């Protein structure tokens, strides 16, 4: 009944006892083997010899396990116990010695069940399973010759589970000739009816953005991408003269994909991890300034609708040599946030994680914009799981991925079951 309150599909394998012929253990294993399990919950309701448990769990040692010890109750002024934690105290070191991937939680008499810890572990296991069929599409590779956006393909597929598929910008350009004219008109209507323009914008700019989004969308539908990155500075801006901000906004609207610029594969992978843990569309932010108690993180281009406070607001603006830029200047949703970044350093995956409060920052602008300079979508993040100095000594990218709420426990579990070093 307790687990049924969680957002998960349950398969009950029945009660296992210490019967000499392992009848109950074998019956449980028969129900579990062949089932598409993300995790196995081993719920100990009293003393049970460890060998009866191992009879069930060892054939499933490839599945992450949650060892959960129940508790006793009070009756007539006395504590009544079935020696639940005698069972878990014997099983826990055995699981460790056998090399299982597991988490141990326990209930306490007259206290609520540890549902937060259980739910976090289930979410982490579900994310692990989902990643094995996930695909990231990247138009181009290594925009601006950045180092931290690259990835190592074999370990990304083998350890993390994600297939990364590069495709050429030429494919998008060729797809422009195949677009349905009515879909283009519908896209233009959507933009004009649903976005707030702070200044008039030429229809040709809107049409170009819609066409590029639909052209990339053909690739998304063909390959089943769940996250997409585009070559930005060295591609869309340099070769096509069109900043891709509105393209990213429309890709998220049309296809529900996670989006991040600059061929940031590691950022896209982090987005998928946080998406599977939280169920959210995950925005990326970029660090601009550090203070004693906080950091300003913003974006020079776009923020998804799911992370927007109020209307999607855009501004035709000039930046550098580009005079056909449609910039997203929406406010970013505030609240408690979990910030994370996956990196691959020295042949090992690490995840930098911190939590804190995201607030609307003071007025600011990035150098280089024509006056009056726009304030970019941004948050001032006040970390509470670390100091700014500790954060600064561990920061591993200019891009950070943000989920609303506290997902530190789920990320801790995820990193453990995925053999990723957690840095907090």
Secondary structure, DSSP 8 states (H G I E B T S, - for coil): -TGGGSSS-----------TT-HHHHHHHHHHTTS--SEEEEEE-S---HHHHHHHHGGGTTSEEEEEE---EEETTEEE---HHHHHHHHHHHHHHTT--EEEEE--TTS---HHHHHHHHHHHHHHHHHTT-EEEEESSSGGG-STT---HHHIIIII--EEEEE-HHHHHHHGGG--HHHHHHHHHHHHHHSEESS---HHHHHHHHHHHHHHHHHHHHHT-SEEEE-IIIIIITTTS---HHHHHHHHHHH--EEEETT-HHHHHHHHHHHHHH-S--EEEEEEEE-SS-EEEE-SS---GGGEESS-EEEEEEETTEEEEEEE--EE--EEEEEEEEEEETTEEEEEEEEEEEE---S---TTB-SS----SEEEEEESSS-HHHHHHH---SEEEEEES--HHHHHHHHHHHT-EEE-
